[in-house]
Each structure stands twice: as C-alpha cells, then as structure tokens.
Amino acid sequence: MIDGDYHYDGAEISKTVKLDQGIHPYRLYYKTTAGKPALKLEWEGPKGVRDPLPADALRVDEP
C-alpha cells in the first residue's frame, strides 16, 4: 500500500485505507541506511484522531 523504497527523504508517507471490523493481516518491511533508524506507525479512527498504534492492537505470529 505504501512504498517508500530507495528515494525516501524522511518525509511523512501516509495512505487512507477503509477497513471493516476484524483482523487484517499485513506485513511491514523496513530497511534504512540512515545512521539511526526510526519508524513511527500511527492509526486514525472514524473520529479523525490520529494516535500511535498501540502494541496491544497488534498480533505477531512468529515463524
């Protein structure tokens, strides 16, 4: 859905995706050549408030 490969300049990248209620699998691949890597993942609900995505909203399946 969002692709910031190779020429990413550090600016915010976002996309709106409307989801039905329930579990939605996704994959996040992240690579940086910067001195100090940083990643911020946020979500916005129907009331238009954007907040950091809390860890308890995620389920991680280990391989």
mmCIF file as Biopython writes it, N, C-alpha, C and O atoms, coordinates in Angstrom:
data_model
#
loop_
_atom_site.group_PDB
_atom_site.id
_atom_site.type_symbol
_atom_site.label_atom_id
_atom_site.label_alt_id
_atom_site.label_comp_id
_atom_site.label_asym_id
_atom_site.label_entity_id
_atom_site.label_seq_id
_atom_site.pdbx_PDB_ins_code
_atom_site.Cartn_x
_atom_site.Cartn_y
_atom_site.Cartn_z
_atom_site.occupancy
_atom_site.B_iso_or_equiv
_atom_site.auth_seq_id
_atom_site.auth_asym_id
_atom_site.pdbx_PDB_model_num
ATOM 1   N N  . MET A ? 1  ? 0.808   -1.191  0.000  1.0 0.0 1  A 1 
ATOM 2   C CA . MET A ? 1  ? 0.000   0.000   0.000  1.0 0.0 1  A 1 
ATOM 3   C C  . MET A ? 1  ? 0.852   1.256   0.000  1.0 0.0 1  A 1 
ATOM 4   O O  . MET A ? 1  ? 0.566   2.210   -0.723 1.0 0.0 1  A 1 
ATOM 5   N N  . ILE A ? 2  ? 1.897   1.253   0.811  1.0 0.0 2  A 1 
ATOM 6   C CA . ILE A ? 2  ? 2.789   2.412   0.859  1.0 0.0 2  A 1 
ATOM 7   C C  . ILE A ? 2  ? 4.183   1.933   0.508  1.0 0.0 2  A 1 
ATOM 8   O O  . ILE A ? 2  ? 4.672   0.952   1.068  1.0 0.0 2  A 1 
ATOM 9   N N  . ASP A ? 3  ? 4.811   2.618   -0.405 1.0 0.0 3  A 1 
ATOM 10  C CA . ASP A ? 3  ? 6.133   2.223   -0.869 1.0 0.0 3  A 1 
ATOM 11  C C  . ASP A ? 3  ? 7.047   3.438   -0.821 1.0 0.0 3  A 1 
ATOM 12  O O  . ASP A ? 3  ? 6.861   4.394   -1.573 1.0 0.0 3  A 1 
ATOM 13  N N  . GLY A ? 4  ? 8.033   3.396   0.063  1.0 0.0 4  A 1 
ATOM 14  C CA . GLY A ? 4  ? 8.989   4.490   0.162  1.0 0.0 4  A 1 
ATOM 15  C C  . GLY A ? 4  ? 10.395  4.006   -0.143 1.0 0.0 4  A 1 
ATOM 16  O O  . GLY A ? 4  ? 11.364  4.501   0.432  1.0 0.0 4  A 1 
ATOM 17  N N  . ASP A ? 5  ? 10.510  3.047   -1.040 1.0 0.0 5  A 1 
ATOM 18  C CA . ASP A ? 5  ? 11.806  2.444   -1.340 1.0 0.0 5  A 1 
ATOM 19  C C  . ASP A ? 5  ? 12.814  3.434   -1.906 1.0 0.0 5  A 1 
ATOM 20  O O  . ASP A ? 5  ? 12.475  4.325   -2.684 1.0 0.0 5  A 1 
ATOM 21  N N  . TYR A ? 6  ? 14.036  3.254   -1.502 1.0 0.0 6  A 1 
ATOM 22  C CA . TYR A ? 6  ? 15.256  3.809   -2.099 1.0 0.0 6  A 1 
ATOM 23  C C  . TYR A ? 6  ? 15.378  5.329   -2.117 1.0 0.0 6  A 1 
ATOM 24  O O  . TYR A ? 6  ? 16.437  5.846   -1.760 1.0 0.0 6  A 1 
ATOM 25  N N  . HIS A ? 7  ? 14.364  6.052   -2.507 1.0 0.0 7  A 1 
ATOM 26  C CA . HIS A ? 7  ? 14.497  7.505   -2.614 1.0 0.0 7  A 1 
ATOM 27  C C  . HIS A ? 7  ? 13.749  8.223   -1.501 1.0 0.0 7  A 1 
ATOM 28  O O  . HIS A ? 7  ? 13.389  9.390   -1.655 1.0 0.0 7  A 1 
ATOM 29  N N  . TYR A ? 8  ? 13.511  7.554   -0.396 1.0 0.0 8  A 1 
ATOM 30  C CA . TYR A ? 8  ? 12.781  8.136   0.722  1.0 0.0 8  A 1 
ATOM 31  C C  . TYR A ? 8  ? 13.616  9.224   1.367  1.0 0.0 8  A 1 
ATOM 32  O O  . TYR A ? 8  ? 14.788  9.013   1.679  1.0 0.0 8  A 1 
ATOM 33  N N  . ASP A ? 9  ? 13.008  10.400  1.569  1.0 0.0 9  A 1 
ATOM 34  C CA . ASP A ? 9  ? 13.746  11.552  2.100  1.0 0.0 9  A 1 
ATOM 35  C C  . ASP A ? 9  ? 13.429  11.857  3.559  1.0 0.0 9  A 1 
ATOM 36  O O  . ASP A ? 9  ? 13.886  12.870  4.088  1.0 0.0 9  A 1 
ATOM 37  N N  . GLY A ? 10 ? 12.655  10.998  4.216  1.0 0.0 10 A 1 
ATOM 38  C CA . GLY A ? 10 ? 12.322  11.214  5.623  1.0 0.0 10 A 1 
ATOM 39  C C  . GLY A ? 10 ? 10.979  11.892  5.834  1.0 0.0 10 A 1 
ATOM 40  O O  . GLY A ? 10 ? 10.529  12.016  6.973  1.0 0.0 10 A 1 
ATOM 41  N N  . ALA A ? 11 ? 10.333  12.331  4.768  1.0 0.0 11 A 1 
ATOM 42  C CA . ALA A ? 11 ? 9.033   12.983  4.893  1.0 0.0 11 A 1 
ATOM 43  C C  . ALA A ? 11 ? 7.962   11.944  5.249  1.0 0.0 11 A 1 
ATOM 44  O O  . ALA A ? 11 ? 8.111   10.758  4.955  1.0 0.0 11 A 1 
ATOM 45  N N  . GLU A ? 12 ? 6.902   12.402  5.875  1.0 0.0 12 A 1 
ATOM 46  C CA . GLU A ? 12 ? 5.800   11.503  6.230  1.0 0.0 12 A 1 
ATOM 47  C C  . GLU A ? 12 ? 5.172   10.906  4.981  1.0 0.0 12 A 1 
ATOM 48  O O  . GLU A ? 12 ? 4.961   11.591  3.980  1.0 0.0 12 A 1 
ATOM 49  N N  . ILE A ? 13 ? 4.880   9.615   5.062  1.0 0.0 13 A 1 
ATOM 50  C CA . ILE A ? 13 ? 4.169   8.918   3.994  1.0 0.0 13 A 1 
ATOM 51  C C  . ILE A ? 13 ? 2.904   8.344   4.626  1.0 0.0 13 A 1 
ATOM 52  O O  . ILE A ? 13 ? 2.978   7.681   5.661  1.0 0.0 13 A 1 
ATOM 53  N N  . SER A ? 14 ? 1.757   8.589   4.023  1.0 0.0 14 A 1 
ATOM 54  C CA . SER A ? 14 ? 0.523   8.050   4.578  1.0 0.0 14 A 1 
ATOM 55  C C  . SER A ? 14 ? -0.435  7.665   3.464  1.0 0.0 14 A 1 
ATOM 56  O O  . SER A ? 14 ? -0.295  8.094   2.318  1.0 0.0 14 A 1 
ATOM 57  N N  . LYS A ? 15 ? -1.416  6.843   3.831  1.0 0.0 15 A 1 
ATOM 58  C CA . LYS A ? 15 ? -2.446  6.415   2.890  1.0 0.0 15 A 1 
ATOM 59  C C  . LYS A ? 15 ? -3.700  6.089   3.679  1.0 0.0 15 A 1 
ATOM 60  O O  . LYS A ? 15 ? -3.619  5.551   4.783  1.0 0.0 15 A 1 
ATOM 61  N N  . THR A ? 16 ? -4.844  6.406   3.128  1.0 0.0 16 A 1 
ATOM 62  C CA . THR A ? 16 ? -6.120  6.085   3.756  1.0 0.0 16 A 1 
ATOM 63  C C  . THR A ? 16 ? -6.615  4.744   3.241  1.0 0.0 16 A 1 
ATOM 64  O O  . THR A ? 16 ? -6.680  4.507   2.034  1.0 0.0 16 A 1 
ATOM 65  N N  . VAL A ? 17 ? -6.959  3.876   4.176  1.0 0.0 17 A 1 
ATOM 66  C CA . VAL A ? 17 ? -7.498  2.555   3.845  1.0 0.0 17 A 1 
ATOM 67  C C  . VAL A ? 17 ? -8.703  2.328   4.737  1.0 0.0 17 A 1 
ATOM 68  O O  . VAL A ? 17 ? -8.584  2.359   5.962  1.0 0.0 17 A 1 
ATOM 69  N N  . LYS A ? 18 ? -9.859  2.102   4.138  1.0 0.0 18 A 1 
ATOM 70  C CA . LYS A ? 18 ? -11.067 1.828   4.914  1.0 0.0 18 A 1 
ATOM 71  C C  . LYS A ? 18 ? -11.159 0.326   5.141  1.0 0.0 18 A 1 
ATOM 72  O O  . LYS A ? 18 ? -11.128 -0.464  4.197  1.0 0.0 18 A 1 
ATOM 73  N N  . LEU A ? 19 ? -11.274 -0.057  6.424  1.0 0.0 19 A 1 
ATOM 74  C CA . LEU A ? 19 ? -11.310 -1.463  6.801  1.0 0.0 19 A 1 
ATOM 75  C C  . LEU A ? 19 ? -12.608 -1.792  7.525  1.0 0.0 19 A 1 
ATOM 76  O O  . LEU A ? 19 ? -13.126 -0.978  8.289  1.0 0.0 19 A 1 
ATOM 77  N N  . ASP A ? 20 ? -13.121 -2.974  7.283  1.0 0.0 20 A 1 
ATOM 78  C CA . ASP A ? 20 ? -14.237 -3.480  8.070  1.0 0.0 20 A 1 
ATOM 79  C C  . ASP A ? 20 ? -13.689 -3.913  9.425  1.0 0.0 20 A 1 
ATOM 80  O O  . ASP A ? 20 ? -12.482 -4.100  9.579  1.0 0.0 20 A 1 
ATOM 81  N N  . GLN A ? 21 ? -14.568 -4.071  10.397 1.0 0.0 21 A 1 
ATOM 82  C CA . GLN A ? 21 ? -14.161 -4.515  11.709 1.0 0.0 21 A 1 
ATOM 83  C C  . GLN A ? 21 ? -13.582 -5.922  11.622 1.0 0.0 21 A 1 
ATOM 84  O O  . GLN A ? 21 ? -14.075 -6.751  10.857 1.0 0.0 21 A 1 
ATOM 85  N N  . GLY A ? 22 ? -12.550 -6.191  12.393 1.0 0.0 22 A 1 
ATOM 86  C CA . GLY A ? 22 ? -11.971 -7.530  12.425 1.0 0.0 22 A 1 
ATOM 87  C C  . GLY A ? 22 ? -10.468 -7.506  12.263 1.0 0.0 22 A 1 
ATOM 88  O O  . GLY A ? 22 ? -9.842  -6.447  12.302 1.0 0.0 22 A 1 
ATOM 89  N N  . ILE A ? 23 ? -9.897  -8.676  12.082 1.0 0.0 23 A 1 
ATOM 90  C CA . ILE A ? 23 ? -8.451  -8.839  11.943 1.0 0.0 23 A 1 
ATOM 91  C C  . ILE A ? 23 ? -8.056  -8.640  10.483 1.0 0.0 23 A 1 
ATOM 92  O O  . ILE A ? 23 ? -8.718  -9.145  9.577  1.0 0.0 23 A 1 
ATOM 93  N N  . HIS A ? 24 ? -6.972  -7.902  10.266 1.0 0.0 24 A 1 
ATOM 94  C CA . HIS A ? 24 ? -6.473  -7.627  8.916  1.0 0.0 24 A 1 
ATOM 95  C C  . HIS A ? 24 ? -4.971  -7.904  8.881  1.0 0.0 24 A 1 
ATOM 96  O O  . HIS A ? 24 ? -4.192  -7.127  9.432  1.0 0.0 24 A 1 
ATOM 97  N N  . PRO A ? 25 ? -4.554  -8.996  8.244  1.0 0.0 25 A 1 
ATOM 98  C CA . PRO A ? 25 ? -3.126  -9.291  8.176  1.0 0.0 25 A 1 
ATOM 99  C C  . PRO A ? 25 ? -2.378  -8.266  7.324  1.0 0.0 25 A 1 
ATOM 100 O O  . PRO A ? 25 ? -2.907  -7.757  6.336  1.0 0.0 25 A 1 
ATOM 101 N N  . TYR A ? 26 ? -1.165  -7.977  7.714  1.0 0.0 26 A 1 
ATOM 102 C CA . TYR A ? 26 ? -0.311  -7.087  6.929  1.0 0.0 26 A 1 
ATOM 103 C C  . TYR A ? 26 ? 1.144   -7.450  7.191  1.0 0.0 26 A 1 
ATOM 104 O O  . TYR A ? 26 ? 1.460   -8.144  8.158  1.0 0.0 26 A 1 
ATOM 105 N N  . ARG A ? 27 ? 2.003   -6.984  6.337  1.0 0.0 27 A 1 
ATOM 106 C CA . ARG A ? 27 ? 3.443   -7.165  6.513  1.0 0.0 27 A 1 
ATOM 107 C C  . ARG A ? 27 ? 4.097   -5.807  6.441  1.0 0.0 27 A 1 
ATOM 108 O O  . ARG A ? 27 ? 3.716   -4.952  5.642  1.0 0.0 27 A 1 
ATOM 109 N N  . LEU A ? 28 ? 5.083   -5.627  7.284  1.0 0.0 28 A 1 
ATOM 110 C CA . LEU A ? 28 ? 5.841   -4.385  7.302  1.0 0.0 28 A 1 
ATOM 111 C C  . LEU A ? 28 ? 7.303   -4.745  7.085  1.0 0.0 28 A 1 
ATOM 112 O O  . LEU A ? 28 ? 7.906   -5.453  7.892  1.0 0.0 28 A 1 
ATOM 113 N N  . TYR A ? 29 ? 7.858   -4.259  6.006  1.0 0.0 29 A 1 
ATOM 114 C CA . TYR A ? 29 ? 9.282   -4.439  5.721  1.0 0.0 29 A 1 
ATOM 115 C C  . TYR A ? 29 ? 9.932   -3.083  5.879  1.0 0.0 29 A 1 
ATOM 116 O O  . TYR A ? 29 ? 9.430   -2.075  5.383  1.0 0.0 29 A 1 
ATOM 117 N N  . TYR A ? 30 ? 11.050  -3.069  6.574  1.0 0.0 30 A 1 
ATOM 118 C CA . TYR A ? 30 ? 11.680  -1.799  6.905  1.0 0.0 30 A 1 
ATOM 119 C C  . TYR A ? 30 ? 13.186  -1.944  6.790  1.0 0.0 30 A 1 
ATOM 120 O O  . TYR A ? 30 ? 13.776  -2.868  7.351  1.0 0.0 30 A 1 
ATOM 121 N N  . LYS A ? 31 ? 13.796  -1.039  6.071  1.0 0.0 31 A 1 
ATOM 122 C CA . LYS A ? 31 ? 15.240  -1.045  5.896  1.0 0.0 31 A 1 
ATOM 123 C C  . LYS A ? 31 ? 15.698  0.405   5.833  1.0 0.0 31 A 1 
ATOM 124 O O  . LYS A ? 31 ? 15.018  1.254   5.256  1.0 0.0 31 A 1 
ATOM 125 N N  . THR A ? 32 ? 16.840  0.681   6.420  1.0 0.0 32 A 1 
ATOM 126 C CA . THR A ? 32 ? 17.352  2.046   6.385  1.0 0.0 32 A 1 
ATOM 127 C C  . THR A ? 32 ? 18.864  2.043   6.223  1.0 0.0 32 A 1 
ATOM 128 O O  . THR A ? 32 ? 19.552  1.121   6.661  1.0 0.0 32 A 1 
ATOM 129 N N  . THR A ? 33 ? 19.348  3.061   5.604  1.0 0.0 33 A 1 
ATOM 130 C CA . THR A ? 33 ? 20.798  3.278   5.528  1.0 0.0 33 A 1 
ATOM 131 C C  . THR A ? 33 ? 21.183  4.458   6.402  1.0 0.0 33 A 1 
ATOM 132 O O  . THR A ? 33 ? 22.350  4.846   6.457  1.0 0.0 33 A 1 
ATOM 133 N N  . ALA A ? 34 ? 20.189  5.030   7.089  1.0 0.0 34 A 1 
ATOM 134 C CA . ALA A ? 34 ? 20.432  6.176   7.970  1.0 0.0 34 A 1 
ATOM 135 C C  . ALA A ? 34 ? 21.245  5.736   9.187  1.0 0.0 34 A 1 
ATOM 136 O O  . ALA A ? 34 ? 21.271  4.556   9.539  1.0 0.0 34 A 1 
ATOM 137 N N  . GLY A ? 35 ? 21.901  6.699   9.817  1.0 0.0 35 A 1 
ATOM 138 C CA . GLY A ? 35 ? 22.710  6.397   10.987 1.0 0.0 35 A 1 
ATOM 139 C C  . GLY A ? 35 ? 21.890  5.836   12.135 1.0 0.0 35 A 1 
ATOM 140 O O  . GLY A ? 35 ? 22.329  4.901   12.805 1.0 0.0 35 A 1 
ATOM 141 N N  . LYS A ? 36 ? 20.707  6.387   12.376 1.0 0.0 36 A 1 
ATOM 142 C CA . LYS A ? 36 ? 19.851  5.921   13.460 1.0 0.0 36 A 1 
ATOM 143 C C  . LYS A ? 36 ? 18.467  5.617   12.895 1.0 0.0 36 A 1 
ATOM 144 O O  . LYS A ? 36 ? 17.721  6.544   12.579 1.0 0.0 36 A 1 
ATOM 145 N N  . PRO A ? 37 ? 18.108  4.344   12.761 1.0 0.0 37 A 1 
ATOM 146 C CA . PRO A ? 37 ? 16.807  4.002   12.197 1.0 0.0 37 A 1 
ATOM 147 C C  . PRO A ? 37 ? 15.665  4.455   13.101 1.0 0.0 37 A 1 
ATOM 148 O O  . PRO A ? 37 ? 15.798  4.454   14.324 1.0 0.0 37 A 1 
ATOM 149 N N  . ALA A ? 38 ? 14.562  4.836   12.505 1.0 0.0 38 A 1 
ATOM 150 C CA . ALA A ? 38 ? 13.370  5.232   13.247 1.0 0.0 38 A 1 
ATOM 151 C C  . ALA A ? 38 ? 12.141  4.865   12.433 1.0 0.0 38 A 1 
ATOM 152 O O  . ALA A ? 38 ? 12.134  4.974   11.207 1.0 0.0 38 A 1 
ATOM 153 N N  . LEU A ? 39 ? 11.111  4.432   13.127 1.0 0.0 39 A 1 
ATOM 154 C CA . LEU A ? 39 ? 9.866   4.069   12.471 1.0 0.0 39 A 1 
ATOM 155 C C  . LEU A ? 39 ? 8.732   4.468   13.403 1.0 0.0 39 A 1 
ATOM 156 O O  . LEU A ? 39 ? 8.762   4.156   14.594 1.0 0.0 39 A 1 
ATOM 157 N N  . LYS A ? 40 ? 7.738   5.155   12.864 1.0 0.0 40 A 1 
ATOM 158 C CA . LYS A ? 40 ? 6.568   5.541   13.649 1.0 0.0 40 A 1 
ATOM 159 C C  . LYS A ? 40 ? 5.336   5.083   12.880 1.0 0.0 40 A 1 
ATOM 160 O O  . LYS A ? 40 ? 5.132   5.477   11.732 1.0 0.0 40 A 1 
ATOM 161 N N  . LEU A ? 41 ? 4.519   4.254   13.516 1.0 0.0 41 A 1 
ATOM 162 C CA . LEU A ? 41 ? 3.313   3.737   12.899 1.0 0.0 41 A 1 
ATOM 163 C C  . LEU A ? 41 ? 2.118   4.285   13.670 1.0 0.0 41 A 1 
ATOM 164 O O  . LEU A ? 41 ? 2.007   4.080   14.879 1.0 0.0 41 A 1 
ATOM 165 N N  . GLU A ? 42 ? 1.226   4.980   12.972 1.0 0.0 42 A 1 
ATOM 166 C CA . GLU A ? 42 ? 0.057   5.586   13.603 1.0 0.0 42 A 1 
ATOM 167 C C  . GLU A ? 42 ? -1.206  5.111   12.912 1.0 0.0 42 A 1 
ATOM 168 O O  . GLU A ? 42 ? -1.175  4.635   11.777 1.0 0.0 42 A 1 
ATOM 169 N N  . TRP A ? 43 ? -2.328  5.251   13.626 1.0 0.0 43 A 1 
ATOM 170 C CA . TRP A ? 43 ? -3.618  4.958   13.005 1.0 0.0 43 A 1 
ATOM 171 C C  . TRP A ? 43 ? -4.594  6.061   13.337 1.0 0.0 43 A 1 
ATOM 172 O O  . TRP A ? 43 ? -4.412  6.816   14.291 1.0 0.0 43 A 1 
ATOM 173 N N  . GLU A ? 44 ? -5.633  6.137   12.529 1.0 0.0 44 A 1 
ATOM 174 C CA . GLU A ? 44 ? -6.660  7.154   12.714 1.0 0.0 44 A 1 
ATOM 175 C C  . GLU A ? 44 ? -8.015  6.477   12.621 1.0 0.0 44 A 1 
ATOM 176 O O  . GLU A ? 44 ? -8.305  5.783   11.646 1.0 0.0 44 A 1 
ATOM 177 N N  . GLY A ? 45 ? -8.836  6.679   13.626 1.0 0.0 45 A 1 
ATOM 178 C CA . GLY A ? 45 ? -10.164 6.078   13.661 1.0 0.0 45 A 1 
ATOM 179 C C  . GLY A ? 45 ? -11.198 6.949   12.964 1.0 0.0 45 A 1 
ATOM 180 O O  . GLY A ? 45 ? -10.866 7.982   12.383 1.0 0.0 45 A 1 
ATOM 181 N N  . PRO A ? 46 ? -12.452 6.523   13.027 1.0 0.0 46 A 1 
ATOM 182 C CA . PRO A ? 46 ? -13.518 7.242   12.332 1.0 0.0 46 A 1 
ATOM 183 C C  . PRO A ? 46 ? -13.755 8.649   12.880 1.0 0.0 46 A 1 
ATOM 184 O O  . PRO A ? 46 ? -14.372 9.473   12.203 1.0 0.0 46 A 1 
ATOM 185 N N  . LYS A ? 47 ? -13.280 8.939   14.085 1.0 0.0 47 A 1 
ATOM 186 C CA . LYS A ? 47 ? -13.457 10.280  14.653 1.0 0.0 47 A 1 
ATOM 187 C C  . LYS A ? 47 ? -12.363 11.240  14.207 1.0 0.0 47 A 1 
ATOM 188 O O  . LYS A ? 47 ? -12.375 12.411  14.586 1.0 0.0 47 A 1 
ATOM 189 N N  . GLY A ? 48 ? -11.420 10.759  13.410 1.0 0.0 48 A 1 
ATOM 190 C CA . GLY A ? 48 ? -10.388 11.616  12.849 1.0 0.0 48 A 1 
ATOM 191 C C  . GLY A ? 48 ? -9.234  11.933  13.766 1.0 0.0 48 A 1 
ATOM 192 O O  . GLY A ? 48 ? -8.480  12.871  13.507 1.0 0.0 48 A 1 
ATOM 193 N N  . VAL A ? 49 ? -9.076  11.166  14.844 1.0 0.0 49 A 1 
ATOM 194 C CA . VAL A ? 49 ? -7.967  11.379  15.773 1.0 0.0 49 A 1 
ATOM 195 C C  . VAL A ? 49 ? -6.854  10.403  15.429 1.0 0.0 49 A 1 
ATOM 196 O O  . VAL A ? 49 ? -7.072  9.192   15.409 1.0 0.0 49 A 1 
ATOM 197 N N  . ARG A ? 50 ? -5.656  10.928  15.158 1.0 0.0 50 A 1 
ATOM 198 C CA . ARG A ? 50 ? -4.514  10.080  14.809 1.0 0.0 50 A 1 
ATOM 199 C C  . ARG A ? 50 ? -3.628  9.917   16.040 1.0 0.0 50 A 1 
ATOM 200 O O  . ARG A ? 50 ? -3.227  10.891  16.678 1.0 0.0 50 A 1 
ATOM 201 N N  . ASP A ? 51 ? -3.334  8.649   16.353 1.0 0.0 51 A 1 
ATOM 202 C CA . ASP A ? 51 ? -2.525  8.301   17.523 1.0 0.0 51 A 1 
ATOM 203 C C  . ASP A ? 51 ? -1.530  7.222   17.149 1.0 0.0 51 A 1 
ATOM 204 O O  . ASP A ? 51 ? -1.705  6.536   16.143 1.0 0.0 51 A 1 
ATOM 205 N N  . PRO A ? 52 ? -0.470  7.063   17.964 1.0 0.0 52 A 1 
ATOM 206 C CA . PRO A ? 52 ? 0.432   5.936   17.745 1.0 0.0 52 A 1 
ATOM 207 C C  . PRO A ? 52 ? -0.346  4.621   17.846 1.0 0.0 52 A 1 
ATOM 208 O O  . PRO A ? 52 ? -1.255  4.496   18.667 1.0 0.0 52 A 1 
ATOM 209 N N  . LEU A ? 53 ? 0.006   3.663   17.030 1.0 0.0 53 A 1 
ATOM 210 C CA . LEU A ? 53 ? -0.635  2.351   17.052 1.0 0.0 53 A 1 
ATOM 211 C C  . LEU A ? 53 ? -0.153  1.615   18.299 1.0 0.0 53 A 1 
ATOM 212 O O  . LEU A ? 53 ? 1.043   1.352   18.426 1.0 0.0 53 A 1 
ATOM 213 N N  . PRO A ? 54 ? -1.066  1.272   19.236 1.0 0.0 54 A 1 
ATOM 214 C CA . PRO A ? 54 ? -0.625  0.615   20.466 1.0 0.0 54 A 1 
ATOM 215 C C  . PRO A ? 54 ? -0.245  -0.841  20.217 1.0 0.0 54 A 1 
ATOM 216 O O  . PRO A ? 54 ? -0.826  -1.511  19.363 1.0 0.0 54 A 1 
ATOM 217 N N  . ALA A ? 55 ? 0.728   -1.313  20.968 1.0 0.0 55 A 1 
ATOM 218 C CA . ALA A ? 55 ? 1.215   -2.686  20.803 1.0 0.0 55 A 1 
ATOM 219 C C  . ALA A ? 55 ? 0.111   -3.706  21.010 1.0 0.0 55 A 1 
ATOM 220 O O  . ALA A ? 55 ? 0.139   -4.767  20.387 1.0 0.0 55 A 1 
ATOM 221 N N  . ASP A ? 56 ? -0.869  -3.415  21.874 1.0 0.0 56 A 1 
ATOM 222 C CA . ASP A ? 56 ? -1.929  -4.399  22.126 1.0 0.0 56 A 1 
ATOM 223 C C  . ASP A ? 56 ? -2.950  -4.472  20.989 1.0 0.0 56 A 1 
ATOM 224 O O  . ASP A ? 56 ? -3.867  -5.292  21.036 1.0 0.0 56 A 1 
ATOM 225 N N  . ALA A ? 57 ? -2.801  -3.628  19.974 1.0 0.0 57 A 1 
ATOM 226 C CA . ALA A ? 57 ? -3.650  -3.706  18.779 1.0 0.0 57 A 1 
ATOM 227 C C  . ALA A ? 57 ? -3.052  -4.644  17.729 1.0 0.0 57 A 1 
ATOM 228 O O  . ALA A ? 57 ? -3.671  -4.909  16.699 1.0 0.0 57 A 1 
ATOM 229 N N  . LEU A ? 58 ? -1.843  -5.142  17.997 1.0 0.0 58 A 1 
ATOM 230 C CA . LEU A ? 58 ? -1.145  -5.999  17.039 1.0 0.0 58 A 1 
ATOM 231 C C  . LEU A ? 58 ? -1.055  -7.430  17.562 1.0 0.0 58 A 1 
ATOM 232 O O  . LEU A ? 58 ? -0.983  -7.661  18.769 1.0 0.0 58 A 1 
ATOM 233 N N  . ARG A ? 59 ? -1.061  -8.369  16.646 1.0 0.0 59 A 1 
ATOM 234 C CA . ARG A ? 59 ? -0.800  -9.767  16.967 1.0 0.0 59 A 1 
ATOM 235 C C  . ARG A ? 59 ? 0.375   -10.191 16.098 1.0 0.0 59 A 1 
ATOM 236 O O  . ARG A ? 59 ? 0.330   -10.055 14.875 1.0 0.0 59 A 1 
ATOM 237 N N  . VAL A ? 60 ? 1.413   -10.699 16.722 1.0 0.0 60 A 1 
ATOM 238 C CA . VAL A ? 60 ? 2.596   -11.111 15.983 1.0 0.0 60 A 1 
ATOM 239 C C  . VAL A ? 60 ? 2.656   -12.628 15.947 1.0 0.0 60 A 1 
ATOM 240 O O  . VAL A ? 60 ? 2.675   -13.288 16.986 1.0 0.0 60 A 1 
ATOM 241 N N  . ASP A ? 61 ? 2.683   -13.166 14.750 1.0 0.0 61 A 1 
ATOM 242 C CA . ASP A ? 61 ? 2.836   -14.607 14.569 1.0 0.0 61 A 1 
ATOM 243 C C  . ASP A ? 61 ? 4.302   -14.895 14.273 1.0 0.0 61 A 1 
ATOM 244 O O  . ASP A ? 61 ? 4.828   -14.483 13.239 1.0 0.0 61 A 1 
ATOM 245 N N  . GLU A ? 62 ? 4.945   -15.591 15.170 1.0 0.0 62 A 1 
ATOM 246 C CA . GLU A ? 62 ? 6.346   -15.942 14.976 1.0 0.0 62 A 1 
ATOM 247 C C  . GLU A ? 62 ? 6.449   -17.090 13.973 1.0 0.0 62 A 1 
ATOM 248 O O  . GLU A ? 62 ? 5.600   -17.981 13.962 1.0 0.0 62 A 1 
ATOM 249 N N  . PRO A ? 63 ? 7.480   -17.074 13.135 1.0 0.0 63 A 1 
ATOM 250 C CA . PRO A ? 63 ? 7.645   -18.167 12.151 1.0 0.0 63 A 1 
ATOM 251 C C  . PRO A ? 63 ? 7.986   -19.484 12.819 1.0 0.0 63 A 1 
ATOM 252 O O  . PRO A ? 63 ? 8.157   -20.496 12.138 1.0 0.0 63 A 1 
#
